[in-house]
Amino acid sequence: MRKHSTNALIGFATTIAAATGITKPCWPKAATAGAGRVRRMTARESVKRNLASVERPSACSRRQFLGGASAGAALLACGGLIPGTLVQAADAETVPATRPRLGCLSWNFHPLRAGVNPEEAIDIIGELGFEGIELIISAREDVPNYWTDAKIDQLKKQLERNKLVVSQFVLFQPVVEGLTSLKASEREESLDYFTTGCRIGKKLGAPMINIVAPWARELGQGQGYIPRYYEISKPKEDQKYRLKISPEFDFDAVWQQWVVTVRTLVERVKSHGLKLSIEHHTHCLIEDANAFLRLWDAVRDPALGYNLDAGWTLLQREYPPVAIHKVGRHLMNLHIRDIDGLMRSFPPVGEGVMDLAGIAEAIKRIGFSGFLSLEQDGHRGPEMKEICARYLKLMKQHLG
């Protein structure tokens, strides 16, 4: 039997002991291996002894044992323990207890630019019957000009009237673009805006702050929003696909600094009682599930999670249900959009080839109970309401 399986049995027994008041669990005594020496029992011997103690309780009475077994079964039933793991009652908050919920991004109904507010979008999304909404800071100048304490209080009342929760509060890429800079002054400026975002998100009741992982500052200079630069639909004669790369580009240095910066981001969200979800886009430091898992292994903090965008996942030729299984318990939020057959553009949901049923099945398998929020490209006016209504109908069918 593997070491972690034995540890799981020990963890299970410890939790039962705590639940029943048994201060001395029936641990097996080590076998002696010569005078004055104690031989460590093998995993197989330990398990056999534990099984034997079930038949012949020694340090605890039969009544205590049965009580402990009942407590253990109750813990399993309520989600305090997961069979085969070391998840204990203290971690029950990480075990999903409700069904996934359906949300909508405010910028489905407004453009992402300075000076635009989400107030009309909140009323529309509430009327459509969504459970949650994502709000976003689109530009740095909006922080002092719009996101004031008085405005936040007004938005909270509007959200309550519409029975909407803020599933996550988002900082658009230009607001925190310096997070991947090797220049300390640029990083600190973006960190300051990030901290302000945490304060606003907390006041709005959001459980997490979201960012799209920025790209290295040495890439695509002067080429605009490079995540959208992934194809040339009608290339001119002799035109080549080219992404500008600065001569100073040092990926190892950028990645190592990014890891340090993300640790700082995680500490800042935690100081506000929040979590951090990072989304992936083309050319960014987190472009897919594998890149996120590399980051998580370096940071290793449960307050860090993955925001999976189904459209951007399949655009990069990764099947979203597989990506969901890859990130597993690190999945914090999903953005759902459709994609065309060539996997290059995002048509209205329900008109493309996105496997929504497969996504629903995958999140059920991993026990995800967060939000699946519609993100639809293009400000489509009245048509957007129809798209949203179709999304709600489709996802309710798939989720059951």
C-alpha positions as a LaTeX table, in Angstrom:
\begin{tabular}{lrrr}
\hline
Residue & $x$ (\AA) & $y$ (\AA) & $z$ (\AA) \\
\hline
Met1 & 0.00 & 0.00 & 0.00 \\
Arg2 & 1.34 & 3.44 & $-0.85$ \\
Lys3 & 2.49 & 5.82 & 1.87 \\
His4 & $-0.22$ & 8.40 & 1.21 \\
Ser5 & $-2.92$ & 5.71 & 1.54 \\
Thr6 & $-1.63$ & 4.83 & 5.00 \\
Asn7 & $-1.54$ & 8.48 & 5.93 \\
Ala8 & $-5.14$ & 8.79 & 4.79 \\
Leu9 & $-6.16$ & 6.02 & 7.21 \\
Ile10 & $-4.30$ & 7.77 & 10.03 \\
Gly11 & $-5.94$ & 11.07 & 9.18 \\
Phe12 & $-9.34$ & 9.39 & 9.16 \\
Ala13 & $-8.74$ & 7.77 & 12.55 \\
Thr14 & $-7.51$ & 11.05 & 14.03 \\
Thr15 & $-10.66$ & 12.88 & 12.94 \\
Ile16 & $-12.87$ & 10.15 & 14.40 \\
Ala17 & $-10.97$ & 10.37 & 17.67 \\
Ala18 & $-11.46$ & 14.12 & 17.81 \\
Ala19 & $-15.16$ & 13.81 & 17.02 \\
Thr20 & $-15.80$ & 11.20 & 19.74 \\
Gly21 & $-13.57$ & 12.42 & 22.52 \\
Ile22 & $-11.16$ & 9.45 & 22.29 \\
Thr23 & $-7.84$ & 10.96 & 23.25 \\
Lys24 & $-5.84$ & 7.77 & 22.63 \\
Pro25 & $-6.71$ & 6.21 & 19.28 \\
Cys26 & $-5.94$ & 2.54 & 18.77 \\
Trp27 & $-2.55$ & 3.03 & 17.12 \\
Pro28 & $-0.55$ & $-0.20$ & 16.50 \\
Lys29 & 2.55 & $-0.71$ & 18.59 \\
Ala30 & 5.82 & $-0.99$ & 16.72 \\
Ala31 & 7.45 & $-4.40$ & 16.48 \\
Thr32 & 10.81 & $-4.79$ & 18.22 \\
Ala33 & 13.88 & $-5.54$ & 16.17 \\
Gly34 & 16.46 & $-6.62$ & 18.73 \\
Ala35 & 17.38 & $-5.38$ & 22.20 \\
Gly36 & 16.97 & $-1.65$ & 22.68 \\
Arg37 & 15.90 & $-1.02$ & 19.10 \\
Val38 & 12.46 & $-0.41$ & 17.64 \\
Arg39 & 11.79 & $-1.37$ & 14.03 \\
Arg40 & 9.50 & 0.90 & 12.01 \\
Met41 & 6.49 & $-1.07$ & 10.84 \\
Thr42 & 5.90 & $-1.36$ & 7.14 \\
Ala43 & 2.77 & 0.15 & 5.63 \\
Arg44 & 1.37 & $-3.36$ & 5.07 \\
Glu45 & 1.96 & $-4.33$ & 8.72 \\
Ser46 & 0.42 & $-1.08$ & 9.95 \\
Val47 & $-2.73$ & $-1.58$ & 7.93 \\
Lys48 & $-3.03$ & $-5.20$ & 9.05 \\
Arg49 & $-2.72$ & $-4.13$ & 12.67 \\
Asn50 & $-5.32$ & $-1.41$ & 12.18 \\
Leu51 & $-7.69$ & $-3.92$ & 10.63 \\
Ala52 & $-7.06$ & $-6.33$ & 13.50 \\
Ser53 & $-7.85$ & $-3.58$ & 16.01 \\
Val54 & $-11.24$ & $-3.17$ & 14.36 \\
Glu55 & $-12.05$ & $-6.78$ & 15.26 \\
Arg56 & $-10.44$ & $-6.57$ & 18.72 \\
Pro57 & $-10.52$ & $-2.98$ & 20.05 \\
Ser58 & $-7.87$ & $-2.59$ & 22.72 \\
Ala59 & $-7.07$ & 0.96 & 23.85 \\
Cys60 & $-10.67$ & 2.00 & 23.15 \\
Ser61 & $-13.85$ & 0.18 & 24.05 \\
Arg62 & $-16.20$ & $-1.38$ & 21.56 \\
Arg63 & $-18.77$ & 1.34 & 22.38 \\
Gln64 & $-16.15$ & 4.06 & 21.71 \\
Phe65 & $-15.17$ & 2.41 & 18.47 \\
Leu66 & $-18.72$ & 2.11 & 17.23 \\
Gly67 & $-19.34$ & 5.71 & 18.19 \\
Gly68 & $-16.26$ & 6.73 & 16.29 \\
Ala69 & $-17.31$ & 4.76 & 13.24 \\
Ser70 & $-20.72$ & 6.44 & 13.33 \\
Ala71 & $-19.07$ & 9.85 & 13.62 \\
Gly72 & $-16.80$ & 9.01 & 10.72 \\
Ala73 & $-19.75$ & 7.99 & 8.58 \\
Ala74 & $-21.52$ & 11.21 & 9.49 \\
Leu75 & $-18.45$ & 13.22 & 8.56 \\
Leu76 & $-18.27$ & 11.44 & 5.24 \\
Ala77 & $-21.92$ & 12.14 & 4.57 \\
Cys78 & $-21.68$ & 15.85 & 5.32 \\
Gly79 & $-18.50$ & 16.40 & 3.37 \\
Gly80 & $-16.12$ & 16.73 & 6.34 \\
Leu81 & $-14.01$ & 13.89 & 4.94 \\
Ile82 & $-13.41$ & 12.66 & 1.44 \\
Pro83 & $-12.63$ & 8.93 & 1.26 \\
Gly84 & $-9.03$ & 8.28 & 0.25 \\
Thr85 & $-7.78$ & 11.79 & 1.07 \\
Leu86 & $-6.62$ & 13.81 & 4.06 \\
Val87 & $-9.38$ & 16.40 & 3.79 \\
Gln88 & $-10.66$ & 16.92 & 7.33 \\
Ala89 & $-13.63$ & 18.68 & 8.89 \\
Ala90 & $-11.67$ & 21.93 & 9.17 \\
Asp91 & $-11.40$ & 21.98 & 5.40 \\
Ala92 & $-15.10$ & 21.33 & 4.81 \\
Glu93 & $-15.42$ & 24.77 & 3.22 \\
Thr94 & $-13.44$ & 23.47 & 0.26 \\
Val95 & $-15.89$ & 20.63 & $-0.34$ \\
Pro96 & $-18.73$ & 21.80 & $-2.60$ \\
Ala97 & $-22.14$ & 21.51 & $-1.00$ \\
Thr98 & $-24.35$ & 23.19 & $-3.61$ \\
Arg99 & $-24.93$ & 23.03 & $-7.32$ \\
Pro100 & $-22.98$ & 25.25 & $-9.74$ \\
Arg101 & $-24.53$ & 28.68 & $-10.28$ \\
Leu102 & $-25.07$ & 30.73 & $-13.41$ \\
Gly103 & $-23.73$ & 34.23 & $-13.85$ \\
Cys104 & $-23.22$ & 36.91 & $-16.44$ \\
Leu105 & $-20.44$ & 39.43 & $-17.03$ \\
Ser106 & $-21.50$ & 43.07 & $-16.90$ \\
Trp107 & $-19.44$ & 43.82 & $-20.01$ \\
Asn108 & $-21.73$ & 41.65 & $-22.07$ \\
Phe109 & $-23.84$ & 44.82 & $-22.00$ \\
His110 & $-21.20$ & 47.56 & $-22.07$ \\
Pro111 & $-17.82$ & 48.15 & $-23.74$ \\
Leu112 & $-14.54$ & 47.87 & $-21.87$ \\
Arg113 & $-13.29$ & 51.42 & $-21.84$ \\
Ala114 & $-12.83$ & 54.30 & $-19.44$ \\
Gly115 & $-15.92$ & 56.18 & $-18.33$ \\
Val116 & $-18.40$ & 53.33 & $-18.89$ \\
Asn117 & $-20.38$ & 52.11 & $-15.88$ \\
Pro118 & $-22.25$ & 48.81 & $-15.21$ \\
Glu119 & $-25.48$ & 50.21 & $-13.80$ \\
Glu120 & $-27.76$ & 49.48 & $-16.76$ \\
Ala121 & $-26.14$ & 46.05 & $-17.12$ \\
Ile122 & $-26.93$ & 45.19 & $-13.49$ \\
Asp123 & $-30.65$ & 45.79 & $-14.01$ \\
Ile124 & $-30.73$ & 43.82 & $-17.27$ \\
Ile125 & $-28.82$ & 40.84 & $-15.85$ \\
Gly126 & $-31.03$ & 40.80 & $-12.77$ \\
Glu127 & $-34.21$ & 40.88 & $-14.86$ \\
Leu128 & $-32.95$ & 37.96 & $-16.96$ \\
Gly129 & $-32.75$ & 35.75 & $-13.87$ \\
Phe130 & $-29.02$ & 35.27 & $-13.38$ \\
Glu131 & $-27.73$ & 34.51 & $-9.89$ \\
Gly132 & $-24.44$ & 36.37 & $-10.10$ \\
Ile133 & $-22.60$ & 39.11 & $-11.96$ \\
Glu134 & $-18.98$ & 40.05 & $-12.53$ \\
Leu135 & $-18.07$ & 43.73 & $-12.33$ \\
Ile136 & $-14.85$ & 45.19 & $-13.70$ \\
Ile137 & $-12.54$ & 48.18 & $-13.43$ \\
Ser138 & $-11.87$ & 48.92 & $-17.10$ \\
Ala139 & $-9.30$ & 51.71 & $-16.74$ \\
Arg140 & $-7.12$ & 53.25 & $-14.05$ \\
Glu141 & $-8.81$ & 56.64 & $-14.31$ \\
Asp142 & $-12.12$ & 55.03 & $-13.35$ \\
Val143 & $-10.85$ & 54.30 & $-9.83$ \\
Pro144 & $-11.02$ & 57.91 & $-8.58$ \\
Asn145 & $-13.68$ & 59.00 & $-11.08$ \\
Tyr146 & $-16.26$ & 56.25 & $-10.58$ \\
Trp147 & $-15.41$ & 53.66 & $-7.91$ \\
Thr148 & $-15.97$ & 55.95 & $-4.92$ \\
Asp149 & $-17.38$ & 54.77 & $-1.58$ \\
Ala150 & $-20.68$ & 56.50 & $-2.32$ \\
Lys151 & $-20.94$ & 54.79 & $-5.72$ \\
Ile152 & $-20.09$ & 51.41 & $-4.22$ \\
Asp153 & $-22.89$ & 51.82 & $-1.67$ \\
Gln154 & $-25.28$ & 52.70 & $-4.49$ \\
Leu155 & $-24.23$ & 49.64 & $-6.50$ \\
Lys156 & $-24.67$ & 47.36 & $-3.47$ \\
Lys157 & $-28.28$ & 48.47 & $-3.10$ \\
Gln158 & $-28.88$ & 47.99 & $-6.81$ \\
Leu159 & $-27.39$ & 44.48 & $-6.66$ \\
Glu160 & $-29.62$ & 43.61 & $-3.70$ \\
Arg161 & $-32.74$ & 44.79 & $-5.54$ \\
Asn162 & $-31.81$ & 42.55 & $-8.44$ \\
Lys163 & $-30.94$ & 39.60 & $-6.16$ \\
Leu164 & $-27.45$ & 39.41 & $-7.62$ \\
Val165 & $-24.18$ & 38.55 & $-5.92$ \\
Val166 & $-20.82$ & 39.67 & $-7.27$ \\
Ser167 & $-19.22$ & 36.33 & $-8.12$ \\
Gln168 & $-15.82$ & 37.98 & $-8.59$ \\
Phe169 & $-14.48$ & 41.49 & $-9.00$ \\
Val170 & $-12.27$ & 41.94 & $-12.05$ \\
Leu171 & $-9.34$ & 44.19 & $-12.86$ \\
Phe172 & $-8.95$ & 44.60 & $-16.63$ \\
Gln173 & $-5.48$ & 43.93 & $-17.98$ \\
Pro174 & $-4.48$ & 47.59 & $-18.59$ \\
Val175 & $-5.15$ & 48.35 & $-14.92$ \\
Val176 & $-2.51$ & 45.89 & $-13.69$ \\
Glu177 & $-0.34$ & 45.42 & $-16.79$ \\
Gly178 & 2.85 & 46.21 & $-14.85$ \\
Leu179 & 2.59 & 43.08 & $-12.70$ \\
Thr180 & 4.93 & 41.23 & $-15.08$ \\
Ser181 & 7.44 & 44.05 & $-15.36$ \\
Leu182 & 11.03 & 43.56 & $-14.23$ \\
Lys183 & 10.99 & 47.20 & $-13.12$ \\
Ala184 & 10.08 & 47.50 & $-9.46$ \\
Ser185 & 8.40 & 50.89 & $-9.88$ \\
Glu186 & 6.01 & 49.55 & $-12.55$ \\
Arg187 & 5.16 & 46.50 & $-10.45$ \\
Glu188 & 4.48 & 48.60 & $-7.37$ \\
Glu189 & 2.16 & 50.90 & $-9.30$ \\
Ser190 & 0.11 & 47.93 & $-10.52$ \\
Leu191 & 0.17 & 46.38 & $-7.04$ \\
Asp192 & $-1.31$ & 49.59 & $-5.64$ \\
Tyr193 & $-4.20$ & 49.41 & $-8.13$ \\
Phe194 & $-4.62$ & 45.72 & $-7.31$ \\
Thr195 & $-4.88$ & 46.50 & $-3.60$ \\
Thr196 & $-7.49$ & 49.16 & $-4.33$ \\
Gly197 & $-9.38$ & 46.53 & $-6.33$ \\
Cys198 & $-9.30$ & 44.24 & $-3.30$ \\
Arg199 & $-10.82$ & 46.96 & $-1.14$ \\
Ile200 & $-13.60$ & 47.62 & $-3.66$ \\
Gly201 & $-14.30$ & 43.93 & $-4.22$ \\
Lys202 & $-14.54$ & 43.31 & $-0.49$ \\
Lys203 & $-17.07$ & 46.14 & $-0.08$ \\
Leu204 & $-19.16$ & 44.68 & $-2.90$ \\
Gly205 & $-19.18$ & 41.26 & $-1.22$ \\
Ala206 & $-17.13$ & 39.50 & $-3.90$ \\
Pro207 & $-15.34$ & 36.34 & $-2.68$ \\
Met208 & $-12.43$ & 36.75 & $-5.07$ \\
Ile209 & $-10.46$ & 39.14 & $-7.24$ \\
Asn210 & $-9.80$ & 38.19 & $-10.86$ \\
Ile211 & $-7.11$ & 39.19 & $-13.33$ \\
Val212 & $-6.04$ & 37.90 & $-16.70$ \\
Ala213 & $-2.37$ & 37.02 & $-16.36$ \\
Pro214 & $-0.48$ & 39.83 & $-18.10$ \\
Trp215 & 2.07 & 39.09 & $-20.79$ \\
Ala216 & 5.76 & 39.89 & $-20.52$ \\
Arg217 & 6.38 & 43.60 & $-21.09$ \\
Glu218 & 9.08 & 42.64 & $-23.62$ \\
Leu219 & 6.51 & 41.08 & $-25.98$ \\
Gly220 & 4.33 & 42.75 & $-28.60$ \\
Gln221 & 5.36 & 46.32 & $-27.87$ \\
Gly222 & 3.26 & 48.63 & $-30.01$ \\
Gln223 & 1.02 & 45.77 & $-31.20$ \\
Gly224 & $-1.98$ & 46.47 & $-28.97$ \\
Tyr225 & $-3.84$ & 43.79 & $-27.02$ \\
Ile226 & $-1.71$ & 40.84 & $-28.12$ \\
Pro227 & $-3.94$ & 38.04 & $-26.75$ \\
Arg228 & $-6.18$ & 38.83 & $-29.74$ \\
Tyr229 & $-3.25$ & 38.59 & $-32.12$ \\
Tyr230 & $-3.35$ & 34.87 & $-32.87$ \\
Glu231 & $-4.17$ & 34.79 & $-36.58$ \\
Ile232 & $-4.04$ & 36.69 & $-39.87$ \\
Ser233 & $-7.40$ & 36.05 & $-41.51$ \\
Lys234 & $-6.42$ & 37.51 & $-44.89$ \\
Pro235 & $-2.64$ & 37.79 & $-45.11$ \\
Lys236 & $-1.12$ & 40.10 & $-47.69$ \\
Glu237 & 1.46 & 38.83 & $-50.13$ \\
Asp238 & 4.64 & 37.86 & $-48.26$ \\
Gln239 & 3.10 & 38.91 & $-44.94$ \\
Lys240 & 4.29 & 36.80 & $-42.02$ \\
Tyr241 & 2.86 & 36.34 & $-38.56$ \\
Arg242 & 5.27 & 38.12 & $-36.26$ \\
Leu243 & 5.16 & 39.01 & $-32.59$ \\
Lys244 & 7.73 & 41.58 & $-31.59$ \\
Ile245 & 10.25 & 40.37 & $-29.01$ \\
Ser246 & 12.57 & 42.80 & $-27.28$ \\
Pro247 & 16.31 & 41.95 & $-27.37$ \\
Glu248 & 16.25 & 42.17 & $-23.54$ \\
Phe249 & 13.65 & 39.43 & $-23.18$ \\
Asp250 & 14.71 & 36.88 & $-20.53$ \\
Phe251 & 11.87 & 34.46 & $-19.93$ \\
Asp252 & 13.43 & 32.80 & $-16.89$ \\
Ala253 & 13.85 & 36.17 & $-15.17$ \\
Val254 & 10.30 & 37.20 & $-16.07$ \\
Trp255 & 8.82 & 33.93 & $-14.80$ \\
Gln256 & 10.71 & 33.97 & $-11.52$ \\
Gln257 & 9.64 & 37.54 & $-10.85$ \\
Trp258 & 6.05 & 36.65 & $-11.80$ \\
Val259 & 6.03 & 33.88 & $-9.18$ \\
Val260 & 7.23 & 36.34 & $-6.52$ \\
Thr261 & 4.61 & 38.87 & $-7.61$ \\
Val262 & 1.78 & 36.32 & $-7.49$ \\
Arg263 & 2.78 & 35.40 & $-3.96$ \\
Thr264 & 2.43 & 39.08 & $-3.09$ \\
Leu265 & $-0.98$ & 39.21 & $-4.80$ \\
Val266 & $-2.14$ & 36.20 & $-2.82$ \\
Glu267 & $-1.05$ & 37.77 & 0.46 \\
Arg268 & $-2.90$ & 40.96 & $-0.40$ \\
Val269 & $-6.18$ & 39.22 & $-1.25$ \\
Lys270 & $-5.91$ & 37.15 & 1.92 \\
Ser271 & $-5.45$ & 40.29 & 3.99 \\
His272 & $-8.92$ & 41.32 & 2.74 \\
Gly273 & $-10.45$ & 37.89 & 3.34 \\
Leu274 & $-10.56$ & 37.16 & $-0.41$ \\
Lys275 & $-9.08$ & 34.75 & $-2.95$ \\
Leu276 & $-7.36$ & 35.30 & $-6.30$ \\
Ser277 & $-8.46$ & 33.74 & $-9.59$ \\
Ile278 & $-6.10$ & 34.03 & $-12.55$ \\
Glu279 & $-7.37$ & 33.70 & $-16.10$ \\
His280 & $-5.42$ & 32.54 & $-19.14$ \\
His281 & $-5.13$ & 34.14 & $-22.57$ \\
Thr282 & $-2.93$ & 33.67 & $-25.62$ \\
His283 & 0.65 & 35.00 & $-25.24$ \\
Cys284 & 0.16 & 35.68 & $-21.53$ \\
Leu285 & 2.31 & 34.18 & $-18.78$ \\
Ile286 & $-0.60$ & 31.87 & $-18.02$ \\
Glu287 & $-1.85$ & 30.72 & $-21.39$ \\
Asp288 & $-3.44$ & 27.39 & $-20.42$ \\
Ala289 & $-4.11$ & 24.93 & $-17.62$ \\
Asn290 & $-0.58$ & 23.52 & $-17.69$ \\
Ala291 & 0.95 & 26.96 & $-17.19$ \\
Phe292 & $-1.38$ & 27.62 & $-14.27$ \\
Leu293 & $-0.46$ & 24.33 & $-12.61$ \\
Arg294 & 3.22 & 25.25 & $-12.96$ \\
Leu295 & 2.47 & 28.54 & $-11.23$ \\
Trp296 & 0.41 & 26.88 & $-8.49$ \\
Asp297 & 3.21 & 24.41 & $-7.77$ \\
Ala298 & 5.52 & 27.38 & $-7.23$ \\
Val299 & 3.08 & 29.32 & $-5.01$ \\
Arg300 & 1.17 & 26.48 & $-3.33$ \\
Asp301 & $-1.54$ & 28.48 & $-1.62$ \\
Pro302 & $-5.25$ & 27.48 & $-1.63$ \\
Ala303 & $-6.17$ & 31.16 & $-1.97$ \\
Leu304 & $-4.86$ & 30.98 & $-5.56$ \\
Gly305 & $-7.19$ & 29.46 & $-8.17$ \\
Tyr306 & $-7.89$ & 29.16 & $-11.86$ \\
Asn307 & $-10.47$ & 31.03 & $-13.91$ \\
Leu308 & $-11.04$ & 28.79 & $-16.90$ \\
Asp309 & $-12.35$ & 30.45 & $-20.05$ \\
Ala310 & $-13.86$ & 27.72 & $-22.23$ \\
Gly311 & $-13.47$ & 29.72 & $-25.45$ \\
Trp312 & $-9.83$ & 30.68 & $-24.96$ \\
Thr313 & $-9.09$ & 27.10 & $-23.89$ \\
Leu314 & $-10.43$ & 25.52 & $-27.07$ \\
Leu315 & $-8.98$ & 28.31 & $-29.23$ \\
Gln316 & $-5.58$ & 27.03 & $-28.08$ \\
Arg317 & $-6.60$ & 23.46 & $-28.92$ \\
Glu318 & $-7.15$ & 22.23 & $-25.39$ \\
Tyr319 & $-10.45$ & 20.44 & $-24.75$ \\
Pro320 & $-12.16$ & 22.32 & $-21.88$ \\
Pro321 & $-13.43$ & 19.23 & $-20.01$ \\
Val322 & $-9.88$ & 17.87 & $-19.91$ \\
Ala323 & $-8.58$ & 21.24 & $-18.66$ \\
Ile324 & $-11.23$ & 21.15 & $-15.92$ \\
His325 & $-10.00$ & 17.74 & $-14.79$ \\
Lys326 & $-6.39$ & 18.95 & $-14.92$ \\
Val327 & $-6.90$ & 21.87 & $-12.54$ \\
Gly328 & $-9.46$ & 20.02 & $-10.42$ \\
Arg329 & $-9.76$ & 21.53 & $-6.94$ \\
His330 & $-7.91$ & 24.67 & $-8.08$ \\
Leu331 & $-10.82$ & 25.66 & $-10.33$ \\
Met332 & $-12.46$ & 28.78 & $-8.87$ \\
Asn333 & $-14.53$ & 30.20 & $-11.72$ \\
Leu334 & $-15.55$ & 29.55 & $-15.32$ \\
His335 & $-16.23$ & 31.85 & $-18.23$ \\
Ile336 & $-18.40$ & 30.18 & $-20.85$ \\
Arg337 & $-18.50$ & 31.17 & $-24.49$ \\
Asp338 & $-19.02$ & 29.33 & $-27.76$ \\
Ile339 & $-16.52$ & 28.87 & $-30.57$ \\
Asp340 & $-16.74$ & 28.28 & $-34.32$ \\
Gly341 & $-15.75$ & 25.03 & $-36.04$ \\
Leu342 & $-12.29$ & 26.32 & $-36.96$ \\
Met343 & $-11.82$ & 27.40 & $-33.34$ \\
Arg344 & $-10.88$ & 30.98 & $-34.20$ \\
Ser345 & $-13.85$ & 33.16 & $-33.22$ \\
Phe346 & $-16.60$ & 33.27 & $-30.61$ \\
Pro347 & $-20.14$ & 33.20 & $-32.07$ \\
Pro348 & $-23.28$ & 33.60 & $-29.90$ \\
Val349 & $-23.58$ & 30.79 & $-27.39$ \\
Gly350 & $-25.48$ & 27.84 & $-28.81$ \\
Glu351 & $-24.42$ & 28.55 & $-32.40$ \\
Gly352 & $-20.92$ & 27.06 & $-32.28$ \\
Val353 & $-19.27$ & 23.75 & $-31.46$ \\
Met354 & $-18.49$ & 24.20 & $-27.76$ \\
Asp355 & $-19.26$ & 21.02 & $-25.80$ \\
Leu356 & $-21.40$ & 22.55 & $-23.07$ \\
Ala357 & $-22.68$ & 19.14 & $-22.00$ \\
Gly358 & $-19.11$ & 17.89 & $-21.62$ \\
Ile359 & $-18.21$ & 20.93 & $-19.51$ \\
Ala360 & $-21.24$ & 20.35 & $-17.27$ \\
Glu361 & $-20.31$ & 16.71 & $-16.82$ \\
Ala362 & $-16.68$ & 17.58 & $-15.99$ \\
Ile363 & $-17.56$ & 20.10 & $-13.29$ \\
Lys364 & $-19.97$ & 17.60 & $-11.74$ \\
Arg365 & $-17.19$ & 15.02 & $-11.69$ \\
Ile366 & $-14.78$ & 17.30 & $-9.83$ \\
Gly367 & $-17.48$ & 18.65 & $-7.49$ \\
Phe368 & $-17.32$ & 22.26 & $-8.63$ \\
Ser369 & $-20.04$ & 24.49 & $-7.13$ \\
Gly370 & $-18.92$ & 27.96 & $-8.18$ \\
Phe371 & $-20.12$ & 30.14 & $-11.04$ \\
Leu372 & $-20.31$ & 29.46 & $-14.76$ \\
Ser373 & $-20.65$ & 32.94 & $-16.21$ \\
Leu374 & $-21.46$ & 33.85 & $-19.79$ \\
Glu375 & $-18.88$ & 35.98 & $-21.58$ \\
Gln376 & $-20.10$ & 36.87 & $-25.04$ \\
Asp377 & $-17.89$ & 38.75 & $-27.49$ \\
Gly378 & $-19.27$ & 41.93 & $-28.97$ \\
His379 & $-21.73$ & 44.49 & $-27.60$ \\
Arg380 & $-24.79$ & 43.15 & $-29.44$ \\
Gly381 & $-27.60$ & 45.35 & $-28.17$ \\
Pro382 & $-31.06$ & 43.76 & $-27.90$ \\
Glu383 & $-29.73$ & 40.49 & $-29.31$ \\
Met384 & $-27.62$ & 40.02 & $-26.19$ \\
Lys385 & $-30.73$ & 39.49 & $-24.06$ \\
Glu386 & $-31.79$ & 36.64 & $-26.33$ \\
Ile387 & $-28.30$ & 35.13 & $-26.14$ \\
Cys388 & $-28.36$ & 35.33 & $-22.35$ \\
Ala389 & $-31.79$ & 33.70 & $-22.16$ \\
Arg390 & $-30.57$ & 30.89 & $-24.44$ \\
Tyr391 & $-27.49$ & 30.41 & $-22.25$ \\
Leu392 & $-29.60$ & 30.05 & $-19.12$ \\
Lys393 & $-31.85$ & 27.51 & $-20.78$ \\
Leu394 & $-28.97$ & 25.45 & $-22.20$ \\
Met395 & $-26.93$ & 25.35 & $-19.01$ \\
Lys396 & $-29.90$ & 24.50 & $-16.82$ \\
Gln397 & $-30.60$ & 21.56 & $-19.12$ \\
His398 & $-27.00$ & 20.36 & $-18.98$ \\
Leu399 & $-26.55$ & 20.86 & $-15.24$ \\
Gly400 & $-29.87$ & 19.20 & $-14.42$ \\
\hline
\end{tabular}
